[in-house]
């Protein structure tokens, strides 16, 4: 069975409404999926740590680690799950990202096909949103660095680590749709600056297995002290 891991803490009605639509959409694609709403308990909410917590709960199953506001397409998702089950690599069931506007999100929730909903931003080659990997392989890769707090950069750091030490990242042609909700991004905060600086360390270590392993060892030691 596949585990659907959604990092989640209820912080507002717009996000809760998005979560219900995401759950309904994914259950229609994967009728037998086991849903895990993962919250590591950190204050403030820590998406990286909650993803790691969900992966631990998933055991040896393939984990679809999906944000509570993001919907992939069915066939790329199924392809990613099938391949991840056998190769233990990180699979992304998309090559393109569409951020729906408030209007587009309202239309989606009312039943309009996602492809026909208005998007306020479209990007090629995104790195976050939906990650598919066997949970034991996620653990073996060290998981995400839990020092990332607030918004941003943990996905880019994890990709750099996986590509450098643990194997390639495989993309499957498709689109993910992000549902609108009030933004939590604040570029002026110390947390954002710290996240950016930490991600830069991962980018600097990219392609150097020894440097990346040292960085991941540091990450694991920090996580152990935090949970002790």
C-alpha positions in Angstrom: 0.0 0.0 0.0 1.1 3.6 -0.7 1.2 6.1 2.1 0.1 9.7 1.4 2.1 11.9 3.8 0.8 15.5 4.1 2.6 17.9 6.4 -0.2 19.6 8.1 -1.3 21.9 10.9 -4.6 23.7 10.7 -3.7 27.4 10.7 -6.6 28.9 8.7 -9.8 28.2 6.8 -8.4 28.7 3.4 -5.7 26.1 4.0 -8.2 23.7 5.5 -10.5 24.0 2.4 -7.5 23.4 0.2 -6.5 20.3 2.2 -10.0 18.8 1.8 -9.8 19.3 -2.0 -6.3 17.8 -2.2 -7.4 14.8 -0.2 -10.5 14.2 -2.3 -8.4 14.5 -5.5 -5.7 12.1 -4.4 -8.1 9.5 -3.0 -9.8 9.4 -6.4 -6.4 8.7 -8.0 -5.2 6.3 -5.3 -8.3 4.6 -3.8 -6.3 2.4 -1.5 -4.0 5.1 -0.2 -3.3 5.4 3.6 -3.4 9.0 4.6 -0.9 10.4 7.2 -1.4 14.0 8.3 2.1 14.6 9.7 3.0 17.2 12.3 6.3 17.0 14.0 5.1 19.2 16.9 7.8 21.9 16.3 6.9 25.5 17.1 6.4 27.1 14.7 5.2 24.5 12.3 8.2 22.9 10.5 7.4 21.4 7.1 10.8 19.6 6.7 10.5 17.9 10.1 6.9 17.0 9.5 7.8 15.4 6.2 10.5 13.4 8.0 8.0 12.4 10.7 5.5 11.3 8.1 8.1 9.2 6.3 8.9 7.4 9.6 5.3 6.6 10.1 5.1 5.3 6.5 7.5 2.5 7.3 8.7 0.6 4.2 5.9 1.8 1.9 6.2 4.2 -1.0 5.5 7.6 0.5 3.8 10.3 -1.6 4.9 13.3 0.3 2.5 16.0 -0.8 1.9 19.5 0.4 -1.6 20.2 1.6 -2.2 22.8 -1.2 -0.8 20.8 -4.2 -2.4 18.4 -6.6 -0.5 16.3 -9.2 -1.9 14.6 -12.3 -3.0 11.0 -11.9 -0.8 9.1 -14.5 2.6 10.8 -13.7 1.8 10.1 -10.0 1.1 6.4 -10.6 4.2 6.1 -12.8 6.3 7.7 -10.0 5.0 5.4 -7.4 5.6 2.3 -9.5 9.2 3.2 -10.2 10.0 4.4 -6.7 8.8 1.1 -5.3 11.6 -0.8 -7.2 14.5 1.7 -7.5 14.5 3.6 -4.2 15.1 6.9 -5.9 13.4 10.2 -5.5 10.7 10.7 -8.2 8.9 13.9 -9.1 5.5 13.3 -10.8 5.7 16.6 -12.7 7.9 18.9 -14.9 5.7 22.0 -14.6 4.1 24.0 -11.8 0.9 26.1 -12.0 0.0 28.3 -9.1 -3.8 28.9 -9.4 -5.1 32.4 -8.6 -7.8 32.9 -6.0 -10.4 32.8 -8.7 -8.8 29.7 -10.3 -8.8 27.9 -6.9 -12.4 28.7 -6.3 -13.3 27.3 -9.7 -11.2 24.2 -9.0 -13.0 23.5 -5.7 -16.3 24.0 -7.5 -15.4 21.2 -9.9 -13.7 22.9 -12.9 -10.8 20.8 -14.4 -7.5 22.1 -13.0 -6.1 22.6 -16.5 -8.9 25.1 -17.2 -8.5 27.1 -14.0 -6.8 30.5 -14.1 -3.1 30.4 -13.0 -1.2 33.5 -11.7 2.2 31.8 -12.1 3.6 29.0 -14.2 7.1 27.5 -13.9 9.2 24.8 -15.5 11.3 22.4 -13.4 10.0 23.1 -9.8 11.5 21.0 -7.0 8.8 20.9 -4.3 5.1 20.2 -3.8 5.0 16.4 -4.4 7.8 14.1 -3.7 7.6 10.3 -4.2 10.1 8.0 -2.6 10.2 4.7 -0.7 10.0 5.7 3.0 13.0 3.6 3.9 15.0 5.2 1.1 13.9 8.7 2.4 15.3 7.7 5.8 18.5 6.3 4.3 19.0 9.6 2.4 18.9 11.5 5.7 15.5 13.1 5.1 15.2 16.9 5.1 17.2 19.2 7.2 15.0 20.2 10.1 16.9 23.5 10.6 14.8 25.0 7.8 12.0 26.8 9.6 9.2 29.0 8.2 9.0 29.2 4.5 11.5 28.1 1.8 14.6 26.4 0.6 14.3 22.9 2.2 13.3 21.3 -1.2 16.3 22.7 -3.0 18.7 21.5 -0.2 17.2 18.0 -0.2 17.5 17.7 -4.0 21.2 18.8 -3.8 21.9 16.2 -1.2 20.0 13.4 -3.0 21.7 14.1 -6.3 25.2 14.3 -4.8 25.1 11.3 -2.4 22.1 9.0 -2.9 21.2 8.8 -6.6 19.5 10.7 -9.3 16.1 12.5 -9.1 13.7 11.2 -11.7 11.0 13.4 -13.3 7.8 12.3 -14.9 6.2 14.5 -17.5 3.2 16.3 -15.9 1.8 19.3 -14.1 1.2 20.1 -10.4 -1.4 22.7 -9.4 -1.0 24.8 -6.3 -4.2 26.0 -4.7 -4.3 29.6 -3.6 -4.3 30.6 0.1 -3.0 33.6 2.0 0.8 33.6 1.7 3.1 33.0 4.7 6.2 34.3 2.9 8.0 37.2 4.6 11.4 37.9 2.9 12.4 40.3 5.8 12.5 37.7 8.6 15.6 36.3 10.2 14.2 32.8 9.5 14.1 33.5 5.8 17.7 34.7 5.8 18.8 31.7 7.8 17.1 29.3 5.4 18.7 31.0 2.4 22.1 30.8 4.0 21.7 27.1 4.9 20.5 26.3 1.4 23.6 28.0 0.1 25.8 25.6 2.1 24.0 22.7 0.4 24.5 24.3 -3.0 28.2 24.8 -2.3 28.5 21.1 -1.3 26.6 20.0 -4.5 28.7 17.5 -6.4 31.1 16.8 -3.5 30.0 13.7 -1.7 32.4 14.1 1.2 31.3 17.7 1.9 27.6 16.8 1.5 27.9 13.8 3.9 29.6 16.1 6.5 26.7 18.6 6.1 24.1 15.8 6.5 26.0 14.5 9.6 25.8 18.0 11.1 22.1 18.1 10.3 21.5 14.7 12.0 23.4 15.8 15.1 21.4 19.0 15.4 18.1 17.0 15.0 19.2 14.6 17.7 20.0 17.4 20.1 16.6 19.1 19.4 14.6 15.9 20.1 16.7 14.8 23.2 
